[in-house]
């Protein structure tokens, strides 16, 4: 169920099961594979049920709108919701659809700008806060700081997003900080769009929520061919270096359809 109310460009509200609008507010990291330049999302933004480390989905309410700022084009987003259950074990339902397991709502605040002076540019940041309760562990305060700078035009895109996931277990002096980022650039030549992406995430092996993530970094090279307005063929090579494990080489071929 979705309930939406739009008072004006300065205030819009939404009550639904929706995608959290944080560092990725209105950028091209979207759900439908056919519309994505690459064969898949960056590791940082994988969905929760696929091992992703971020609370991509939330069930709750949000408010958004313009901030009077002239040519700067400022926007705000404020959200409150159930957040997500603790990631371990990830076989359980990670998105809390009915109730929050701690009766503690997550909240997210984001601010971004679309200046008139640079067509297609968007820059912004966000802060997210929740309380997690992993099995047989103390409660853990989760804070996520994120920032992005993207330039998207019809035949060129440059996406940059960085974040820091901070976990603070109650009663334990140690704080676990997990940094991550990706950069992606592509340019279209006729029906062909070559692209490059580099991504990085570095989680401690003692991380209480996602100890399996560790260090992951590496480049991706690919080529997208738009056979028609509704069919896209993508060929992508990924190299991923891991901490304490052999590197992973992957080659993917994907055919996407849009309707």
C-alpha positions in Angstrom: 0.0 0.0 0.0 1.2 3.5 -0.9 -0.3 6.7 0.5 1.0 9.9 -1.0 0.2 13.5 -0.3 1.6 16.5 -2.3 0.9 19.9 -0.8 3.4 21.7 -3.1 6.9 21.4 -4.4 8.1 22.3 -0.9 6.3 19.5 0.9 5.5 16.0 -0.3 4.8 13.1 2.0 4.8 9.3 1.4 3.7 6.4 3.5 4.9 3.1 2.0 7.4 0.3 1.7 10.0 2.2 -0.2 13.7 2.5 -1.1 15.6 4.5 1.4 16.7 7.8 0.0 20.1 8.5 1.4 23.3 9.1 -0.5 21.6 7.7 -3.6 18.8 10.2 -3.6 17.5 10.3 -7.2 20.7 9.0 -8.8 20.8 6.3 -11.4 21.5 3.4 -9.1 18.0 2.0 -9.6 16.2 -1.3 -9.4 15.4 -2.3 -13.0 18.5 -3.9 -14.6 17.4 -2.9 -18.0 17.8 0.8 -17.2 21.2 0.4 -15.5 24.4 1.0 -17.4 26.1 -1.9 -15.8 25.1 -5.5 -15.3 24.4 -4.9 -11.6 24.5 -2.6 -8.6 27.7 -1.7 -6.8 28.4 -4.1 -3.9 27.6 -1.3 -1.4 24.1 -1.0 -2.7 23.2 -4.7 -3.0 19.7 -5.5 -1.6 19.6 -6.7 2.0 18.5 -10.3 1.0 21.6 -10.5 -1.2 24.1 -9.7 1.5 24.1 -5.9 1.2 25.4 -4.0 4.1 23.0 -1.0 3.8 19.3 -0.6 4.8 18.2 -0.1 1.2 14.5 -0.6 2.0 12.4 0.8 4.8 8.7 0.7 5.8 7.6 4.0 7.1 6.9 7.6 6.2 8.9 10.3 4.4 8.7 14.0 3.7 10.6 15.7 0.9 10.6 18.9 -1.1 12.4 22.0 -2.3 14.3 24.4 0.0 14.0 28.1 -1.2 17.6 28.6 -2.5 17.4 30.2 -5.9 19.8 28.8 -8.5 21.4 26.4 -5.9 18.4 24.0 -6.2 18.4 22.7 -2.6 16.2 19.7 -1.7 15.5 17.9 1.6 14.4 14.4 2.6 13.3 13.3 6.1 12.4 9.7 6.7 11.3 7.5 9.7 10.6 3.8 9.5 11.2 0.3 10.9 14.7 0.1 9.5 16.1 -3.3 9.1 16.7 -6.3 11.3 20.2 -7.2 12.2 22.0 -8.7 9.2 23.1 -11.9 10.9 21.7 -14.3 9.9 20.9 -12.9 6.5 18.6 -15.9 5.8 16.0 -14.2 7.9 13.7 -11.4 6.5 16.0 -8.4 6.6 13.3 -5.8 6.0 11.0 -5.3 8.9 7.6 -5.0 7.2 5.3 -5.1 10.2 7.1 -4.2 13.4 10.6 -3.1 14.5 12.3 -5.8 16.5 13.5 -3.2 19.0 10.4 -0.9 19.0 13.0 1.7 17.9 12.4 3.6 14.7 15.2 4.4 12.3 15.5 7.9 10.8 17.3 9.4 7.9 18.0 13.0 7.0 19.3 14.0 3.6 20.1 17.3 1.8 21.1 17.6 -1.8 21.6 20.4 -4.5 21.0 20.6 -8.2 22.6 23.9 -9.2 21.4 25.5 -12.4 25.0 26.5 -13.3 26.0 22.9 -14.0 23.5 20.9 -16.0 23.0 17.4 -14.7 25.0 17.9 -11.5 23.7 16.7 -8.1 25.7 16.7 -4.8 24.4 15.8 -1.4 24.9 14.1 1.9 22.8 12.2 4.5 22.8 10.8 8.0 21.0 7.6 9.1 20.5 6.3 12.6 19.1 3.0 14.0 19.4 0.5 16.8 20.2 -3.1 16.0 19.9 -6.2 18.2 21.9 -9.2 16.9 21.4 -12.6 18.5 23.5 -13.1 21.7 25.1 -9.7 21.4 24.5 -6.3 23.1 22.4 -3.8 21.2 24.4 -1.9 18.6 23.9 1.7 17.6 24.2 2.1 13.8 25.1 5.4 12.2 25.6 5.8 8.5 27.1 8.9 6.9 26.9 9.1 3.1 27.8 11.7 0.4 27.5 11.7 -3.4 28.4 13.8 -6.4 27.0 12.7 -9.7 27.0 14.2 -13.2 24.4 12.7 -15.5 23.7 13.8 -19.1 22.2 12.1 -22.1 25.5 10.6 -23.3 27.7 10.9 -20.3 27.6 9.9 -16.7 30.0 10.1 -13.7 28.7 8.7 -10.5 30.6 9.0 -7.1 29.3 7.9 -3.8 31.1 7.3 -0.5 29.9 6.3 3.0 30.9 5.3 6.5 29.0 2.7 8.5 29.6 3.1 12.2 28.6 0.4 14.7 28.8 1.1 18.4 28.0 -1.9 20.7 26.5 -0.9 24.0 28.9 -1.5 26.9 31.9 -2.0 24.7 34.5 0.7 24.1 35.4 -0.4 20.6 33.7 1.3 17.6 33.6 -0.4 14.3 33.9 1.8 11.2 33.4 0.5 7.7 34.3 2.9 4.9 33.2 2.3 1.3 32.9 4.1 -2.0 32.5 3.6 -5.7 33.1 5.7 -8.8 31.6 4.9 -12.2 32.0 6.7 -15.5 30.6 6.0 -19.0 30.2 7.7 -22.3 27.9 6.8 -25.2 29.1 6.5 -28.8 26.1 5.8 -31.0 24.5 2.6 -29.8 27.6 1.7 -27.7 28.4 2.8 -24.2 31.7 1.7 -22.7 32.0 2.1 -18.9 34.4 1.7 -16.0 33.7 1.3 -12.3 35.9 1.0 -9.2 34.5 0.0 -5.9 35.9 -0.4 -2.4 34.6 -1.6 1.0 36.7 -2.4 4.1 35.0 -4.1 7.1 36.8 -5.4 10.1 36.9 -9.2 10.5 35.5 -8.6 14.0 32.6 -6.5 12.7 29.5 -7.6 14.7 26.9 -7.1 12.0 28.6 -8.2 8.8 31.9 -10.1 9.7 31.8 -11.9 6.3 32.3 -8.8 4.2 35.9 -8.0 4.9 37.9 -6.1 2.4 36.6 -6.0 -1.2 38.0 -3.8 -3.9 38.6 -3.8 -7.6 37.7 -2.5 -11.1 34.9 -3.4 -13.5 35.1 -2.8 -17.3 32.1 -3.2 -19.5 30.3 -2.4 -22.8 26.6 -1.8 -23.2 25.1 -2.1 -26.6 21.5 -0.7 -27.1 20.2 -3.0 -29.9 16.9 -1.0 -29.8 14.9 1.2 -27.5 13.8 -1.9 -25.5 16.8 -4.3 -25.7 20.3 -3.8 -24.2 23.2 -6.2 -24.3 26.0 -5.8 -21.7 29.3 -7.5 -21.4 31.3 -6.9 -18.2 34.5 -8.0 -16.6 35.0 -7.7 -12.8 38.2 -8.2 -10.8 37.7 -8.3 -7.0 40.5 -8.5 -4.5 39.7 -10.0 -1.1 41.4 -10.0 2.2 43.0 -13.3 3.0 41.4 -15.0 -0.1 42.3 -15.4 -3.8 41.1 -12.6 -6.0 37.9 -13.3 -8.0 37.7 -12.8 -11.8 34.2 -12.7 -13.3 32.8 -12.2 -16.8 29.1 -11.6 -17.3 26.9 -11.3 -20.3 23.4 -9.8 -19.8 20.5 -9.1 -22.1 18.0 -6.6 -20.6 14.5 -5.8 -21.8 12.4 -2.7 -21.0 8.7 -2.4 -21.6 
